[in-house]
Amino acid sequence: MKFGMRDWLGVLGLAVLFAGGAGAQERAPQPIDLPRWFSESFLDIGEDIREAARDGRRLMLYFGQDGCPYCRKLMLTNFSQRDIVAKTRRHFVAVALNIWGAREVTWLDGRVLPEKEFARFLDVQFTPTLLFFDERGTVVARLNGYYPPHLFGPVLDYAAGQAGQGESLAAFLKRKGGAPASTKLHDEPFFAKPPYDLTRQPGGKPAAVLFETTSCAACDELHREGFRRREVRSLLARFDVARFALGASTALTTPGGATTTADAWASELGVTYTPTMIFFDERGAEVFRIDAYLRPFHLASSLDYVASGAYRSEPSFQRYLQARAETLRARGVKVDLWR
């Protein structure tokens, strides 16, 4: 059984399935961690479609396999961006399937197949493959392989039913696709160099640890605007600043003295979105974090909140933010919260 929607096949490379399940498992031992908001399903596709429709949403089926680098990129890059996660959760119920798995899946016509046979039945040749179903059980969009965020976001819009009458996915992407974000991480002169020993010392600077990914527009903006501000750069000088790529195997020593990797530490810290900046005091304890979209004034205020030690006496950052804005205005400084 074959479906259409093969436009854009091969965008940024595809992970071709190996011929046999055992061979693929041998070549692909690393597990792929799914976002917690993926649905726990009994894998009755018809029922999943009906349940999603009752909630005003549609079903998104994800086919992946452990060790698939593009599956990992989908999870770490696309699903670490707040706008994409919000859009996916608003419009879809996400269900994951393993192309080598043995769980039983019930298709629309009632037939029951193991995951691996179900994948073959739907002609899944690449991972990740994403199938989007409408309320009637029709596949309205299919992605064979990885799509970067500037295309993936519009795909979600298309699959949610926002295309023009009879408009193809390719035409919609041409019309709605955004500008691609940088495929490389941005370096800054104030970033620590390896080896990364972040152990804190009494009387030393606090640490600011930044987690980013490539293809992250918010990360690009942080470097393009936030880190270019004189006030921000001045405040950053009061920190030891380290940057790690989300999912990287970079070796490091945490502010608390533990030896680990960037990937394991990010998981332990519960880092979900990028960019995320976490602050540690001289004892190596986390005292504050930024894991939301911030304009330069809020970024500078966050840095000042920690560097000044204000967090010790004022546990509410919002109260601190209001007081800081009022103080600056009283000095004649123009405060624009959005600039």
C-alpha positions as a printed NumPy array, in Angstrom:
array([[  0.   ,   0.   ,   0.   ],
       [  1.48 ,   3.324,  -1.057],
       [  0.626,   6.917,  -0.284],
       [  1.431,  10.138,  -2.147],
       [  3.07 ,  13.218,  -0.654],
       [  6.602,  12.289,  -1.651],
       [  7.409,  15.893,  -2.433],
       [ 10.602,  17.105,  -0.847],
       [ 11.891,  13.553,  -0.499],
       [ 15.503,  13.697,   0.546],
       [ 15.491,  17.101,   2.276],
       [ 18.813,  17.389,   4.132],
       [ 19.482,  13.684,   3.869],
       [ 17.57 ,  10.572,   4.86 ],
       [ 18.36 ,   7.581,   7.036],
       [ 17.788,   4.56 ,   4.796],
       [ 16.601,   1.456,   6.597],
       [ 18.87 ,  -1.556,   6.672],
       [ 17.585,  -4.662,   5.006],
       [ 17.174,  -6.757,   8.144],
       [ 15.987,  -5.921,  11.635],
       [ 18.854,  -7.682,  13.402],
       [ 21.469,  -5.996,  11.273],
       [ 19.902,  -2.609,  11.91 ],
       [ 19.896,  -3.181,  15.635],
       [ 23.576,  -4.112,  15.548],
       [ 24.431,  -0.927,  13.657],
       [ 22.12 ,   1.28 ,  15.748],
       [ 22.469,   0.64 ,  19.482],
       [ 21.744,   4.17 ,  20.743],
       [ 18.169,   4.646,  21.978],
       [ 16.141,   7.65 ,  20.851],
       [ 14.447,   9.47 ,  23.714],
       [ 10.922,  10.604,  22.89 ],
       [  9.424,  13.804,  24.311],
       [  7.271,  13.161,  27.357],
       [  4.235,  14.627,  25.627],
       [  4.097,  11.811,  23.076],
       [  0.947,   9.772,  23.691],
       [  0.827,   6.351,  25.33 ],
       [ -1.321,   4.485,  22.85 ],
       [ -2.892,   1.022,  22.568],
       [ -1.94 ,   1.332,  18.87 ],
       [ -5.473,   1.091,  17.55 ],
       [ -5.056,   3.624,  14.748],
       [ -8.765,   4.144,  14.15 ],
       [ -9.431,   4.732,  17.831],
       [ -6.446,   7.095,  18.089],
       [ -7.839,   9.113,  15.161],
       [-11.295,   9.274,  16.775],
       [ -9.917,  10.253,  20.178],
       [ -7.777,  12.976,  18.628],
       [-10.786,  14.277,  16.664],
       [-12.889,  14.465,  19.829],
       [-10.233,  16.789,  21.198],
       [-10.134,  18.872,  18.011],
       [ -6.8  ,  17.404,  16.925],
       [ -5.378,  14.982,  14.368],
       [ -3.121,  11.932,  14.638],
       [  0.611,  12.132,  13.901],
       [  2.351,   8.75 ,  13.548],
       [  6.124,   8.76 ,  13.971],
       [  8.169,   5.814,  12.695],
       [ 11.714,   5.657,  14.061],
       [ 14.492,   3.345,  15.135],
       [ 17.226,   3.419,  17.743],
       [ 20.508,   4.78 ,  16.42 ],
       [ 18.87 ,   6.811,  13.637],
       [ 20.765,  10.145,  13.534],
       [ 17.902,  11.951,  11.803],
       [ 15.377,  10.698,  14.364],
       [ 17.666,  12.053,  17.055],
       [ 17.936,  15.375,  15.227],
       [ 14.148,  15.574,  14.991],
       [ 13.878,  15.109,  18.755],
       [ 16.814,  17.314,  19.774],
       [ 16.459,  20.123,  17.235],
       [ 12.816,  20.389,  16.145],
       [ 11.228,  19.261,  19.383],
       [ 13.484,  21.498,  21.491],
       [ 11.86 ,  24.597,  19.974],
       [  8.904,  25.959,  21.898],
       [  6.888,  27.145,  18.904],
       [  7.142,  23.772,  17.178],
       [  6.265,  21.851,  20.338],
       [  3.335,  24.159,  21.064],
       [  2.024,  23.826,  17.503],
       [  2.424,  20.049,  17.466],
       [  0.664,  19.595,  20.792],
       [ -2.1  ,  22.022,  19.839],
       [ -2.978,  20.297,  16.568],
       [ -1.891,  16.664,  16.933],
       [ -1.735,  13.585,  19.099],
       [  1.744,  12.119,  18.603],
       [  2.183,   8.333,  18.621],
       [  5.563,   6.632,  18.145],
       [  6.227,   3.318,  16.407],
       [  9.45 ,   1.319,  16.138],
       [ 10.073,   0.061,  12.608],
       [ 11.658,  -3.093,  14.088],
       [  9.131,  -3.422,  16.916],
       [  6.84 ,  -6.316,  17.786],
       [  3.913,  -4.488,  19.402],
       [  0.597,  -5.185,  17.697],
       [ -0.955,  -2.36 ,  15.689],
       [ -4.606,  -2.348,  14.631],
       [ -5.186,  -0.726,  11.237],
       [ -8.34 ,   1.071,  10.086],
       [ -9.821,  -2.055,   8.512],
       [ -9.314,  -4.102,  11.683],
       [ -6.269,  -6.092,  10.601],
       [ -3.627,  -6.518,  13.303],
       [  0.083,  -6.413,  12.445],
       [  3.348,  -6.233,  14.426],
       [  5.029,  -2.831,  14.195],
       [  7.693,  -4.017,  11.756],
       [  5.086,  -5.514,   9.408],
       [  2.877,  -2.455,   9.817],
       [  5.832,  -0.275,   8.756],
       [  6.296,  -2.402,   5.628],
       [  2.533,  -2.294,   4.988],
       [  2.694,   1.512,   4.924],
       [  5.839,   1.415,   2.758],
       [  8.024,   3.073,   5.385],
       [ 11.476,   3.153,   3.797],
       [ 13.156,   5.89 ,   5.821],
       [ 13.426,   7.019,   9.417],
       [ 12.043,   9.228,  10.624],
       [  8.807,   8.904,   8.681],
       [  5.824,  10.961,   9.838],
       [  2.253,  10.332,   8.728],
       [ -0.497,  12.862,   9.485],
       [ -4.124,  11.652,   9.438],
       [ -7.242,  13.769,   9.206],
       [-10.477,  13.036,  11.055],
       [-11.607,  10.567,   8.37 ],
       [ -8.418,   8.524,   8.507],
       [ -6.928,   9.962,   5.318],
       [ -3.19 ,  10.618,   5.217],
       [ -3.023,  14.34 ,   4.492],
       [  0.755,  14.698,   4.727],
       [  3.704,  12.347,   4.789],
       [  7.328,  13.164,   5.559],
       [  9.869,  10.591,   4.42 ],
       [ 12.935,  11.677,   6.347],
       [ 14.038,  14.671,   8.389],
       [ 12.744,  18.189,   7.701],
       [ 14.495,  21.135,   9.43 ],
       [ 12.475,  23.504,  11.641],
       [ 11.882,  26.21 ,   9.022],
       [ 10.075,  23.6  ,   6.903],
       [  8.73 ,  21.386,   9.679],
       [  6.681,  24.193,  11.217],
       [  4.817,  24.892,   7.963],
       [  4.311,  21.123,   7.459],
       [  2.45 ,  21.094,  10.777],
       [  0.273,  23.962,   9.54 ],
       [ -0.423,  22.111,   6.298],
       [ -1.268,  18.859,   8.063],
       [ -3.524,  20.728,  10.487],
       [ -5.648,  21.804,   7.519],
       [ -4.418,  25.321,   6.822],
       [ -3.608,  24.827,   3.128],
       [ -5.617,  26.227,   0.268],
       [ -8.125,  24.011,  -1.495],
       [ -6.222,  21.34 ,  -3.442],
       [ -2.836,  22.875,  -2.603],
       [  0.062,  20.42 ,  -2.541],
       [  2.523,  20.232,   0.324],
       [  5.344,  21.335,  -1.979],
       [  3.389,  24.408,  -3.091],
       [  2.463,  25.233,   0.506],
       [  6.086,  24.97 ,   1.638],
       [  7.209,  27.184,  -1.198],
       [  4.648,  29.76 ,  -0.088],
       [  4.973,  29.438,   3.694],
       [  8.432,  27.996,   4.384],
       [ 10.541,  30.261,   6.583],
       [ 14.179,  31.213,   6.326],
       [ 16.526,  28.46 ,   7.508],
       [ 18.352,  28.99 ,  10.784],
       [ 22.107,  28.5  ,  11.04 ],
       [ 23.316,  24.936,  10.606],
       [ 26.328,  25.73 ,  12.799],
       [ 26.612,  26.722,  16.441],
       [ 27.757,  30.295,  17.009],
       [ 30.972,  30.793,  18.961],
       [ 31.615,  33.672,  21.342],
       [ 34.956,  34.884,  22.761],
       [ 33.633,  34.569,  26.309],
       [ 32.796,  30.857,  25.987],
       [ 35.021,  28.524,  28.015],
       [ 37.443,  26.359,  26.051],
       [ 38.03 ,  22.633,  26.634],
       [ 38.725,  20.815,  28.831],
       [ 35.473,  21.843,  30.485],
       [ 36.033,  21.859,  34.221],
       [ 33.196,  23.945,  35.671],
       [ 33.951,  23.121,  39.299],
       [ 33.168,  26.159,  41.468],
       [ 35.547,  27.591,  44.027],
       [ 34.674,  29.642,  47.157],
       [ 34.75 ,  33.317,  46.277],
       [ 34.831,  32.578,  42.553],
       [ 32.486,  33.651,  39.794],
       [ 29.103,  32.011,  39.311],
       [ 28.764,  29.849,  36.209],
       [ 26.397,  30.412,  33.306],
       [ 25.889,  27.27 ,  31.205],
       [ 24.198,  27.596,  27.823],
       [ 22.618,  24.682,  25.93 ],
       [ 21.892,  25.208,  22.216],
       [ 21.229,  23.32 ,  19.   ],
       [ 21.818,  24.056,  15.353],
       [ 18.874,  25.13 ,  13.164],
       [ 17.534,  27.101,  16.137],
       [ 16.249,  30.559,  15.184],
       [ 15.991,  31.648,  18.831],
       [ 19.642,  30.664,  19.336],
       [ 20.606,  32.715,  16.282],
       [ 18.754,  35.707,  17.705],
       [ 20.435,  35.342,  21.09 ],
       [ 23.844,  35.684,  19.421],
       [ 22.769,  38.249,  16.866],
       [ 21.033,  40.588,  19.327],
       [ 21.297,  39.594,  22.978],
       [ 25.034,  38.929,  23.107],
       [ 25.781,  42.046,  21.068],
       [ 24.38 ,  44.427,  23.705],
       [ 27.014,  46.303,  25.704],
       [ 25.149,  45.818,  28.991],
       [ 24.805,  42.082,  28.389],
       [ 28.493,  41.685,  27.545],
       [ 29.449,  43.634,  30.673],
       [ 27.296,  41.401,  32.847],
       [ 28.558,  38.213,  31.179],
       [ 32.07 ,  39.178,  32.274],
       [ 30.931,  38.467,  35.837],
       [ 30.378,  34.79 ,  34.975],
       [ 32.322,  31.799,  33.77 ],
       [ 30.336,  30.986,  30.653],
       [ 30.24 ,  27.571,  28.964],
       [ 28.189,  26.463,  25.972],
       [ 27.257,  22.892,  25.038],
       [ 25.301,  21.423,  22.161],
       [ 22.191,  19.601,  23.25 ],
       [ 22.793,  15.891,  22.719],
       [ 26.584,  16.21 ,  22.41 ],
       [ 28.957,  13.678,  23.965],
       [ 31.324,  16.446,  25.127],
       [ 33.113,  15.468,  28.336],
       [ 32.857,  17.904,  31.237],
       [ 33.023,  18.342,  34.977],
       [ 29.883,  19.92 ,  36.408],
       [ 29.912,  22.878,  38.813],
       [ 29.283,  20.338,  41.562],
       [ 32.383,  18.334,  40.596],
       [ 30.762,  15.369,  38.832],
       [ 32.316,  13.959,  35.662],
       [ 29.782,  13.437,  32.879],
       [ 28.889,  14.382,  29.285],
       [ 26.861,  17.293,  27.953],
       [ 24.097,  14.934,  26.815],
       [ 23.797,  13.13 ,  30.142],
       [ 24.007,  16.355,  32.132],
       [ 21.325,  18.075,  30.037],
       [ 19.059,  15.091,  30.638],
       [ 19.777,  15.176,  34.375],
       [ 19.042,  18.912,  34.451],
       [ 15.803,  18.411,  32.533],
       [ 16.818,  20.657,  29.639],
       [ 14.028,  20.49 ,  27.066],
       [ 14.177,  23.696,  25.065],
       [ 16.922,  25.684,  23.375],
       [ 18.437,  28.034,  24.105],
       [ 18.519,  27.299,  27.839],
       [ 20.926,  29.082,  30.194],
       [ 21.404,  27.719,  33.721],
       [ 23.198,  29.598,  36.492],
       [ 25.215,  27.981,  39.293],
       [ 26.532,  29.645,  42.446],
       [ 30.007,  29.256,  43.926],
       [ 28.907,  26.057,  45.661],
       [ 27.914,  24.489,  42.34 ],
       [ 24.177,  24.648,  43.056],
       [ 21.68 ,  25.758,  40.416],
       [ 20.146,  29.084,  41.405],
       [ 18.27 ,  30.232,  38.301],
       [ 17.617,  29.304,  34.69 ],
       [ 16.383,  30.883,  31.476],
       [ 14.535,  28.435,  29.245],
       [ 12.179,  30.768,  27.435],
       [ 12.358,  33.36 ,  24.691],
       [ 13.967,  36.514,  26.128],
       [ 14.579,  39.892,  24.578],
       [ 17.834,  41.707,  25.531],
       [ 16.38 ,  43.665,  28.49 ],
       [ 15.119,  40.481,  30.132],
       [ 18.388,  38.702,  29.318],
       [ 20.406,  41.47 ,  30.951],
       [ 18.053,  41.493,  33.93 ],
       [ 18.462,  37.733,  34.348],
       [ 22.24 ,  38.062,  34.356],
       [ 22.079,  40.941,  36.831],
       [ 19.633,  39.007,  39.033],
       [ 22.251,  36.302,  39.553],
       [ 25.477,  38.356,  39.379],
       [ 24.214,  40.85 ,  41.975],
       [ 23.049,  38.092,  44.297],
       [ 19.53 ,  39.552,  44.272],
       [ 18.069,  36.059,  43.921],
       [ 19.057,  35.398,  47.544],
       [ 16.76 ,  38.1  ,  48.954],
       [ 14.118,  38.272,  46.195],
       [ 12.88 ,  34.838,  45.143],
       [ 10.456,  36.296,  42.569],
       [ 12.247,  37.217,  39.365],
       [  9.173,  39.111,  38.135],
       [  9.207,  41.379,  41.196],
       [ 12.921,  41.925,  40.712],
       [ 12.345,  42.71 ,  37.035],
       [  9.687,  45.325,  37.825],
       [ 11.856,  46.951,  40.512],
       [ 14.864,  47.067,  38.189],
       [ 12.839,  48.685,  35.409],
       [ 11.475,  51.298,  37.83 ],
       [ 14.967,  52.044,  39.166],
       [ 16.367,  52.518,  35.667],
       [ 13.482,  54.787,  34.661],
       [ 14.024,  56.853,  37.793],
       [ 17.613,  57.401,  36.623],
       [ 16.327,  58.679,  33.309],
       [ 17.122,  55.477,  31.413],
       [ 14.593,  54.564,  28.737],
       [ 13.4  ,  51.022,  29.345],
       [ 11.82 ,  49.122,  26.459],
       [ 10.924,  45.608,  27.571],
       [ 10.802,  44.373,  23.975],
       [ 14.099,  45.798,  22.744]])
